[in-house]
């Protein structure tokens, strides 16, 4: 009886924390959109400062709380460097997508990563597909096509950069997610991973911005552009808020929610992020989705829900086959 009461208490605590995580994460695109519109800061310059500040904050936190998490082996460091390259490419395309497509559209497009992740997991990690996963991937990718308007020739003529960056941001986020699974399998602490991937991504983004010729979209035209915000206290404050809020606080609260909720439930709650972003973007930025884009958004959310449903069904099946494991897990959750 006490175990049941404890689980109910965990759920009551976990849901508000998970919802708060989704709400905080949803402000990422809003802040990026405001910075690009108000200060016209190049997308890759913004991405560099965001990643640099995240790495700096994480370094300070780990030095104070647990210096052991700063240590990695050479093979782990090489892997984290590659992981950082993927993060740098994702942050570049994501930030550019927000600048070109708007906060609401770009956020929903990122959630097309659910479909890409299914395909990549099957191809690279040899994960089983199954009917539900195939349907989820199809719904997610179809929604991505509708939102980005790639099926209309006029869209390619008017907004080719927006379409390509939006699609690639979802694909790169999927690769980032798959590498995250691999990082945990290598015994890397998630906070250590966060520090080193954002740190290496910041170094790479600096090199992207300083490439001669400024041929990359959204990059700095000269080294002086790296200090684009100049003496704007409000601009630098927003950049710091972007790093400390949506990235660290958002993912931090999500990790806390996992102590109270099953991961499948917590992840499903997190899929509220595009809805939060669309609402905030409507009132703050005046952005509106077309009916076609709303339909595409719905398809992507359906894909996410289907994946979460399959995860829940799989865990239920595992628990029925191995009830002793479920009992130990419940006991551990109750002690927390």
N, C-alpha and C positions, 0 to 999 in steps of 0.2 A: 504494500500500500504506500509506504514511504517512497519507494522507488518511483511509483507512478506520480506522486505528488511532486517529487523533485524534477521529473521530466517535464511536467506541466509548467513548473516554475521556470525551467530553462527555456521553454518555448516562449513564455511571456516576456522573458528578458531578451531572447535572441531576435525575435521579429523586429522590434523597434530599432535594435542596433543594425540589423541588416538593411532595413529601410533607410536609416540615416546614412549608411554607407552608399547606397544607390543614389540618394539625393545629393550627397557631397560630390561623388564622382560625376554626376550629371552636370556640374558647374564647370567642368574642364573646358568643354567646347565654348561655353558662354564667355569665359574669361579670355580664351584665345581669340574668339571673334571680336570681343571688345578691344583687345590690344591691337589687332590688325586693322580694325576700322578707325579707331581713335588716333593711334600713333603711327599707322602705316608701317609698322615694324616688319621687316622681311621675315617670312615664315621660318627659314632655317636659322636665322639669328635668334628668333624667339625659342625655337626648339633647343638650341645650344644652351641658352641661359636656363631654361626649365630643367634640363637634364643636369647641368652643372650644380644648380642649387639643390636639387634632390640629392645628388651624390655628396655634396658638402654637409647637408643636414644629417644624412645617414651616417657619415663619417664621425661627426661630432657625437651623435647619439650612441653609436657603438663603442667609441672610445670611453665614454662615461659609464655605460651600462655593462658592456661585456667585450673586452678587447680580444678575447679568444675568437670572436666571430670575424675578426679582421684577417685571420690567417687562412690562406688557401694554398694548395699544392700547385706545382707548375702545370700539370695536365689540367687541373681545374681552372687555372688562370687562362690557359689557352682557350678552353671552352667558353669561359665567361667573356673573353675578347670577341669570339665569334657571335656569342649571344648579344653582346653590346652592338655589334655591327647591324644585326637584325633590328634591334631596338632603335638605333640611329636612323635606319631607313624607314621604319614604321613611323617614328615621331616626325620625320621630315614630310612624308606623304600625308600623315594625319593632320598636321598643322596646316599644310598647304591646302588640304581638302576643306578644312574649316574656313580658311580665308576665302576660298573660291565658292564653295557650295553652301556655306552657312552652317550654323551650329547644329540645327535639328537634322538636316539631311546627312551631314558628315557622321554624326553619332550613330544614326540608324545604319548607315553603310558599314560602319565598323562591326556591327553585330552580324553582318553577313559572314563574319569569320567563323561562325558556328558551322556553316556549311563547308567552308574550306577546311576547317579543322577535321571534320569527319573524313574527307577525302585524303588529307595528308596523314592522318592517323592510320588509315587503312594502308596507304602506300609506304610510309616510312616506319611506322611502329607495328605493322602487321596486326592492327586491331580489327576485330570482326565488324562487319557492316550491319547486316540485319535490315529488315524491312523498315523499321522505324527510323534508323539512322539515314537510310537512303531518302525517305520521305522528308526528313528534317533538312537534309542537305539540299534537296531539290527546292523546298519551300524557301530556304534562306537565300539560295543563289537566284531564284526567280524574283524574289523581293528586291534583291540588290539590282537586278536589271531594270525593274520598274522604277525604283527610286532614282537611279542615275540617268534614266531616260535614254539608255543606249540603243533602244529599239527604233528611235526616231532619228532619221538622217539629219534633221535640222539641229538636233542637240549636238551632234558631232561637229557641225559647222560653227555653232555658237560657243560651246563650252567643252572642247576636247580635253583640256587640262583638268577640269573639274571631274569629268567622267573617269579619266584614267587614274587620277590620284585617289578618288573615292574607292574605285575597285581595288587598287593596289594596297590601300590602307587596310582593307578587310583581309586581303590575302596575307599581308605581312604580319598582321595581328594574329592570324591563325598560325603562322610559322613561329611567331614569338610564343604562343601558347604551347605548341608542341615541344619547343625547346625548354619551356618551363617544366614540363613533365619530366623531360630527360635530366634536367638539372637536379630535381628532387631525387631521381633514381641514382644520381651520382653522389648522394649524401650531402649536398649543399644546403645550408640553412637559407630559408627564403629571404631573410634580411641581408645576409651576406651577398646573395645573388643580386638583390636590389641595388646594393652599394656598387658592386663591381660592374654590373651591366650598365647602370646609368653613368658611372664614371668613365668607362670606355666609350660609351655612346657620345658623351660630351666631347671627348678628345677627337673622335671621328667627325662629329658635327663641326667642330672648330676647323678641321682640315677641309671639310666640304665648303665652308664659307670663305676660306682663304685661297681656294683654288684660283689660279690666274684666269682672267677673262670673265669671271662671274657668269659662266654659262649655265649653271644650275638654276632652275626656277626658284625664286624666293631666297637666294643666297645674298650675302653682302657684296656690294660693288667694290668696296675697299676695306682694309683693316679697320679704318676709323668707324665704319658702319657697325662694328661689333658693339660699340657703345652708343647705339642708335637712340636710346632713351635719354641720353645726356644727363641733365640735372633734374629730370622729372621724378620727383619723389613718389608721386601717385603711380607712375608707370612701373618703377622698380618695385614698389609695394605690391602691385598686382602680380608681377612676375614671381615675387616671393610667395604670395598667397597661392598662386597656381601650383608651385612646387610643394609647399607645406600642407596645403588643403586637399585638393582632389587626389593628389598622388599618395602622399604619406598618410594623411588622416583618413582618406577614403578607403584605401587598401588595409590600413591598420584596423579600422572598425570592422571591415569584412572578415579579417582574420579573427577578431574577437568574437564575431557572431558564430564562427565555426566551432567555438567552444560550447555553444548552446544549441545549435541546430545542425542537422545532417547537412553535408555539403550540397546534396541535391536541392534541398529546400533553400539554403542560403544562396546558391547560384540562381535559382528561379526568382527569388526576390530581387537579386541584382539586375535581372532583365528588365526591371522597372526603369533603369537609367534612361533609355531613349525616350520613354514617355515623359519623365521629369524634364529632360532637356528640351523636348518639343514644347512643353507648357511654359517653361522659363523663357525660351527663345521667342515664344509668341508675345509674352507680356513685356519682356525687357528689350528685345531686338526687333520686334514686329515681324518676325519670320512666320510664314504660313506654308504648309504643305499642300500640294494639289491632291485631288482625289486619287490620281494614279499613284502618287507617292505615299499617300495614306494606305492604299491597298498593298503596296510593296512593304511598308513598315509592318503591317499586320502579318504578311507572309513570313517575314524574318522573325517576328515574335513567336509565331506558330512553330517555326523551326526550332527556336530555342526551347520552347515548352516541350516539344516532342522529345528532344534530347534529354531534358531533365526527367521527363516521365519514364523514358527507357532506363535512365540511371536508377530511378527509384524502384522500378520493377526488378531490375537486376539485383539490387541490394536486398530486396524482399525475398527473392528466390534464393540468394546466398544464405540469408538468415534462416530460411526454412530448412536448407540442407545442412547448415552448421549452427544449430541453435546455441551451442556452448560459446561460440565466438560472439554471437549477438549478446549473450548474457554478460560476457566479460566487458564488451564495449559499453553496455548500459551501466554496468557497475562503475566503469571509469568515468563516464559522463556524470553519474550521480555524485562521485567524489569531487568533481570539479565544482 
